[in-house]
């Protein structure tokens, strides 16, 4: 039956259209929407966060991280823990926003204007004439200027919510010292290690022991499920290959953007500046202009004296001592009125008075370096790549529709889609249900692997639907061969079981020997056979296991020296004689101040977290989806 729908889906869709539309007319669209606005995944202050909102926010965060760190492991971003962390941040933002709204916290226009004026990153989005380039800003940030402003305003308001807590947190130097002294604690110890390797010769393991252990622990000897798969990837690079670019297109682009394919014209000028800021009074500006007019007449009469006049009269501190010389510049380097006048001059000419935001200028053009245009043939490869890149997004949208339809309508093979879009069918063996370390592309995508290992994909060996694995990236795959998880035969793992049993029994013998020695040495301390003294700390473990270091540091300082036994598991057993505390080297005054500042930061973070937990309770914040195991382990 499903094959009928796949083959005649357009006819079926037309039939359904005729069947459903009259119902919409009679009963209204809302009746059919029901709860399709999305599963509720969290709730804050009576307002729901839906799964589509969560998915969109996570995509936005993944895109932002990939732009900033292109080499980040895709599997990390696509994990359940990463998605859950996004949801936690969404809840936090909404809790703080609700608290700000209930407290009537706002951000003044003056504060916002000052913040934007001080933000140097925004200056890069201004054009030569001082206008803000909205398109470039949106391409770089993924947001409109209005959305950016709203986000900043919201961030500032929510920061005020926590400021009352974080701004008043404090800690005394005594508290900081006590904490850091515990962290930097050192102990002088003597050790006796009982290593399992020294007891292996005493262990005997029979075939019956091996068989019994294998039966009791069969889950340890499972071959994981795995599949051999083939898959296709459609991305912008693949879309570019299907774009037909003519020679005329390339030459037209070259003519329209010629300045980008070469060296722009450079001009060297000198100037005399008489300052007249916008804040100057009318009489002050008139006096400044009169001074400039007088100097203009002087240099017009004797052009060769321009440098001397600039040294004596120019009020530009950066160029006056150099005779007004500004060196070579290209368009866009100077304020617009100055630039327009300079590029209108011929070599050796002196301008009339030029007014700018700085005051009144007299400009003399000293030299010109003509621009050099790169020949078309030399720039051809770059031009073609840029033209294809500009058309790739539109082409990708068309190709994505073809890709999606074809892998669905012809589910038994990826070849039709590969042929239609000139894609290469890739293969992979030993593919697991979850992304493996070092995996890339679709094999690093949890969503793609989930589709591959879905029951229908495994049983029917059909193509998966088109899965989005990244920005402008779609993939579809199919399982060619599947092997379910199964117990390995005893014959294959017999030696592994033997090795495991010997290690376990040797560790048990080491522990028993260590415990016996500990009891004997506690009874007769003088008989203890221990090694040379060592000084252990959390920062310098002297290559000892962490459990041993912690046991030494946790020994009661009022009862030293003391003997302590430490079970090291597969590493055996240790008897530790904790001899004495070793005083910490006192920090310098600057070091103590830095430690106190770090401790205050920790206290502030703890108080912020406690206050946030209180706000979560006040605004009834709930996450309605289960927390992944990997996230709960953080």
N, C-alpha and C positions, 0 to 999 in steps of 0.2 A: 504493500500500500504506500509506504514512504517513497518507494521508487517512482510511483505515479506522480506524487506531489513534486518531487525533484525535477522530473522530466517536463511536466506541464505546469510549472509553478506560475507562469504568467497568466495562463487561462484560469487557474484556480484563484489567483489574486483578483482577477476581474470579476469572477463569480462572487467572491467574498465582498468585494466593493459594492456590488449591486445589492447584496443581502444586508450589509451592515448599515450603509448610509441612511436608508429610510428609518432605521431604528434610532440613529442619532437625531434625525429630524423630529421623531415622535417623543423621545424621552430625554434628549439633551446629552451633551458630552459628559457632564459631570457625573452622571449615573454610571458611566463606564470607566471613569477614572478610579473611583474607589480609593484604594490605598496605593495606587501605582506611582504616587509621587516619590516612593522610595521607602525601604525598610528604615525604621528608626534605630539608630545606633547609639545615640546619646541624648540627654535632655539637660538643659540648664535654664533655671528660672522659668519653667513652664514652656520653653521653646525647644523644639526637636532639632537634632542634627541627623540628616538622612544619609543613607549609604551613597547616593550620587554626590552629595556635597563632600562627603569624606573622600570618595574616589577622586573627585576633581581637585580637592586641596592637595591630596598626595601626589597627583600628577604634576601640579604646579611646583611643589617642593622638589620633586625628582628632577624636573626640567631645570630648576634654578641651580641645584647642586651639580648637575651635569655640565651646565654652562660654566660654573666656577671650577669644577674639578672633572675634566673630560675623562680622566683615567680611572675614576672611581669604579670599583667592582659592581656591575649591575645587580648581581645577586643580593648584595647588601641592601640596595635601595628597594628591591622588589620583595624583601622578606616580610613575613607576617609581623615581626617585631618592629620593623621600620614603619609599616602601615599603622600599627597600633600607637606608636609614638606620635605620628601625625594627628591621630584622633585625640590623644591626650593633650597635645598643644592646642587643638581647636577648642577643647573644653576649657582649658586654662584661659585662653583669650576671651572666651565668652563669659566666663565667671568674672574676670577682671573688668570686662566691658559693662557687665550688669552692675557691678559694684560702683564703677565710675558714674554710670547713669543715675543710680539711686542716690548717689552723693552729690549729684549736680556738678560734677567736675568737668570743666571745659578748658579749651586752650584759646587764648586771645589771638587775634589776627596779628598783633604786633610781635608776639613771641614766635608765631609761625613764620612771619616774614624775616625776622632776624635769623632764625634757624636756616631757612633756605638761602639767605645771603651768605651765611658762613659755610655752607656746604660746598666745598670745592669740587666735588664730583659732578654737581649740576652744571658747573661752568663749561664742561666739555660738550654740553648739548646746545650751546649758544652759537649761532652763526656769526659770520664776520660783521654783520650789521646789528648784532646784539639781540636778534630775535631767537626765541626758543624753538628748537627743532623737535616738534611733537612726534614726527614719524620715527626719527632716529631714537628718541627716548623710548617709544613703545617697543621698537625692535630690541633694544638693549635690556629693558626691564620687564617686558611683557605686560605693562600696565599703562593706562593713560595718565597724563599729569594729574587729572582730577582724582583718579583712583589712588595715585601715589599720595596726594595731599590728604585724602581721607584716611589712608592708612597711617600716615605720620601723625595726624591729629588724634586718631584713635590710640596709637602707641603712647603718645605723650599723656593722654588722659588716663590710660591704664597704669602708666608708670607712677602717676600721682597716688594711685590706690595703695601701692606698696611703699611709697616714699615715707609715709608716717611711721612705718616699722623699720625699714632699712636705714632711714635717716637718723634714727635715735638709738640704734644698736651700739653697744659698747662692751668692752671687756677690760679688766684690770691687768696690769703687767704680771701680777702674781698668778692670775688664772692662766694666762698664756704660758708663763714659765712652767707651771705644774704640768700642763698638757704636753709641752714640747720636751720636758725632761723625761716624761714617761715614754714618749715616742723615740727619743734618742738614748734610752736606757741601755746600759752595757753591763755584761756580767763576765767575770773570769770563771772558766769552767775547765774540768778535766773529763775526758770521755773514754768510754769503752764501747766499741761498736761490735755487734754480733750480726754478721752478714750472712744471708742465706746461702751464698756461694760456698761458704766454708762448711756447710752441712749437707750439700748435695750428695756427697759420697756415702752418707749414712742412710740415704733414702732408697728404698726399693719399691718398684711399681710393677704389679702383675698385669697380665692381659685382662684379668677379671676386674681389677681396679679401673682400668681404662674403659672397659665396656660399661661398667656401672656409672662412672662419672659421665660418660657420653649420654647415657639414657636419662640421667637426672638433670643434665644441663644441655639438652639438645638445642635450646634456643640460642646458645652461644655459637653453634656451628651451622648457621643458616647461610645459604647463598642468597644474596638480596635479589629482589625482582629487578629485571633489566630488560631493555628493549633495543632492537636495532631499528633505526628510524631514518626516514628521508624527509627533507623539509625545504621550503622556499622562503626567501626573504625579499620583500619589496621595500626599498628605501629610496631616498632622493637620488643617490648615485645610479641606481637601477633605472629610475624614471628618466634621468638625463640621457641615457642611451637611446631612448625612444623618441627624443626630440629631434626634429628635422630642422637644421639651421642652414640657411642658404648663404652663399657668398655675399649677396646683397645685404642680408641682415647684419652680417659681420662688419661690412664696410660702413653701413649706416650707423651702427653703434660706435665705430671708430671715429667717425666724423663728429658725432654728437658728444663724445667723451674724450676727444683728442688730447686735451690738457692733462688727462690722467696718465697718458702713455708717453711720458717724456719729462723733461725738466722745465718747470715754469719760468717765465721771464722774471729776472731779479733787477731791482733798481737800488742805486746807492744815492742817498740824499743827505744834505745837511739842513738844519733848521735853526731858527731863532724863535724862542718861545717867550712871550710876555704873558704871565699867568693871570687868569681872571676866572676863578671858580664860580660855579652857579650861585653860591651863597654871597658873592660880592654885591655891593650896592650898585645902583645904576651909575652913580658918579665915579665909582672905582673902575667899573668896566669901561666907561668912556675914557677915563684917563689912561687905562691900559691900551685901548685901541689907538689913542692918539700917539702913545709912545711907539707902538708897532708901526704906525704910518710913518713916523719920523725915521725909524730905522730902515723901513722899506725904501724910502726915497734915497737914503744914504747908500745902501748896497746896490740899488738899481743904477745909481750914478757911477759906482766903482765896484763892479762885481767881484774883482779880485780881492777885495777887503772883507768878503763875507765871513771867513773864518775868524779874523780878528774881531769883527763886530760881534760875532756870536760868543766868543770868549768873554768879552767885556760886558755884554748886555743880556745874553740868553738866561732865562730863569729855569731852564731844564738842567738839574744837577747831574744827570747822567751823561749828557752830551756837550755841555757848555765848554768844559775844559779841553774837549777834543775838537773845538771849532765848530760844534754843532753836528759833527759826523754821526750818522745813524747806521753806518755799514749797509751791506746788501740785505734787502728784504723782499719777500714775495707778497702777492695780494693776500689779504687776511691778517697780516701782522700788525697793521696800524688801525687806528680808529677811522671810520669810513670817510669823514670829510677830508682828513689828511691824506688818506690813501687815494681818493679820487683826484685830488689836486696833483699829487706826486706823479701818478700814472698818466696825467694829461700833459705833463711837461716834456719838452725836448731837452736833450743833453745840454747842460750849461745854462738853461733858462731859470729865472727866478719867478716864483709865483706872486700873485697879489696876496693880500691878507686872507688867511684861512682860519675860520673860527671853529673851535672844537670844544668839548666839555672841559678841556684843560686851560683854554685861553685863546690867544691869537698867535698864529704861526706865520713865519716867512720861510719858504722852502726853496732850496737851490738843488736842482738835479745834477749830480756829479757824474754818474756813469750808468750804463745799461748793459745787462747781460741778456741777450735774446734767449727766449725759450727754445729748447731743442725737442722736436717731436720725433718719437720713436717710429720708424717705418712700420707700415701696416703688417708686412710679412713677419717682422720680428715680434710684434705684439699679437699676432693672430691666435696663438694657442691660449694666451691669457684672455683675449676677447671672447673666444668661443666658450671657454669655461664659464665666464661671467654671464654670457647670454643664456647658456644652458641652465645655469644656476637660477637666473631670474624666472625662467619658464618652468623650472623643475617643480615648484610647489603646485602650480596649476596642473601640470602633467601628472604629478603624483596623485592628485585627487581623482583624475580620470582613471589612472591605472589602478588605484585602490578599489574603485567600483568594479572594474573588470576582474581583478584578483579575487575580491570577496565573492562575486557571483560565480566565477568559474570553479573555485575550489569547493563550493557548495553544490552546484548543479552537476558536477562531474566528480563525485566523491571517491571513485575507485582509483584515481591516479592524480598525481600532481603535474603530469606531463602537459595536459591541455593548458593549464595556467602558465607553465614555464614557456611553452611555445608561443602563446599569445603575447607574452610580455618580455620575451627574450631573457628569461631568468635561468639560472643554473640550479639544478636539483642537487642539494647537498645531502650527504649521508653521515650518520654517526652510529657507533656501536656502543654497547654497554651503558646506555642512557638510563639514569635512575629517575625516580619520581620527584626528587628534589634537586635543586642546583648543586653541582659538585664544585669544590675549590678549583679555581682557574677557568671555569666555564665562561663562555662569551656568547653574545648574540642571543638567539632564542633559547639555547640550552641553559642560559643564566636566568631565564624568566620563569617565575613560579606559575604565572597564569598560563603560559604556553605548555609547560610540563603537565600542569593539571589537566589541560585539554587533551594532551597526548595520552595520558593514563586514565582518562574517563572510561567508564565501562563500555560505552558504545564504540569508542575508538579502538579499544583492545579487542572486542569481540568481532566487529565487522571490518576492521582494518581500513576504515574510511578516513578521508582527510578531516582534520580539525577545521573549525571555522577560522576565518582570518582573525588573528590575535594581535592586538597592539602591544608591541614589546618596547616601544620608545617613541620619542617624537618623530613623526613621519617614518615610522617603521612598522610594517605588518609582517606576520609570519603565519604559515600554515604547514602542518606536518602530518605524517601518517606513520603508524607502526607497521613495519615490515615483518618483524619477528618478535615475539614476546615470550619471556621465560619468567614464570611466577617464582616467588620466593620459595625455597625448599631446603630441607635438611640435607647437608652433605653426607655422603656415605661414610661410615666409620673408617673404612679402609683409606679414604682420602685424608682424614684428619687425625688418624691414630697417633702419629708422631707429635702433632701439636698438642693433643690431649696429654700424652706422656710428659712433654716438656712442662705443661701447665701444672700437672699434678706434682711433679718433682719440685717445681718452684714453690707451690703452696705448702708442701710438707717440709721443705727446707726452711721456709720462713717460720713455720710453726715450731720447728726444732730450735731455731735461733731465738725465738721469743721465749720458749721454755728455759733455755740455757740462760738468757739474760735475766729473767725473773728470779731464777735460782741464785745467780750471782748477786743480784740486788739484795735479796733477803740475807745472804751470807755476809755481805759487806756492811749492811746496816747493823747486823749483830756484832761484827768485828771490823770497824772502819779501817783499822791499820792494815788489814789484809787486802784492801782494794787495790787491784792492778789497773791503774788508769794512765792515760796518756799525758803528754806535756800540757801545761796550761794554755788555753786559748781565750781570747776576748771576743765574745759574740755580741752582736746587736742586730736590730732589724735592718740597718743599712749595710752591715757587713756580716754576712752569715758564715764567712770562712768556708764556703762550699758545703755547709751542713744543711740537712733537710729543714724546711721551715717549721715542721712540727717540733723538731728538737730545739730550735732556737726559741720558739714560743714557750716550751716547757721550762727552759732555763730562765727566761725572763719572768715567768709567772710564779716561780718559787718564792715562798714567803721570805722577804728580805730580813725579817727580824729573827729568823732561825738558821742563818747561814753559819758555817757551811752545811749543805744538805745534799743527800743522794736522791735522785729522781729517776724513775724508769719511764722510758718513752717507747710506745709501740709504733714502729715505722711501717707497718703493713708489709708490703712486698719487699721493702728494703731492710726488713729484719727488726732489730731491737737495739736500744741504746741505754746505757746507764750513764747518767750525767751527775758529776759532783759539782754543784754550784758553790764556788769558793767565796766570792765576794762581789759586791757592787763595785763598778768602776765609774768614778765621778765623770760627768760630762764636762768637756772643755767649755768654759763659759763663753757665750757669744760676745762679740764686740758691741759697743753701744749701738752702732748702726744696725748690726745684725739683730740685736734684741728688739730694736724699734721695728724692723722689718717683720720679725716673727709676730710681734704684737698686732701689726697691721693684718697679717695673714689670718691670725686667730679671730680678729674682729670680722673679717670677711666670712669665715666659717660660721661664726655666731649669727651674722646677718642673714646668711643663706638659710640657716636653721629656723630663725624667727620668721623669715619670709614664708618658708614652707609651712610652718605651723599656722600662720595667719591665712595662707591660701587654703589650707585644709578647713579652717573655720568658715571661710567664704564659701567653699564648696558645700558645706553643710547648710549654711544660711540660704543659698540659692538652689538647694536641692539638686546639685549636679550629679548625674549618674551616667556611667558608661554601660550600655545595655548589651554589648557583645563580650564574649569571653576573652580574657587576656591570654595571648599565646604563651606557651611554656618558656620560649626563648626570651620573651619580654619580661616575664615574672622573675627570671633568674638574674636580671640586671641589678 
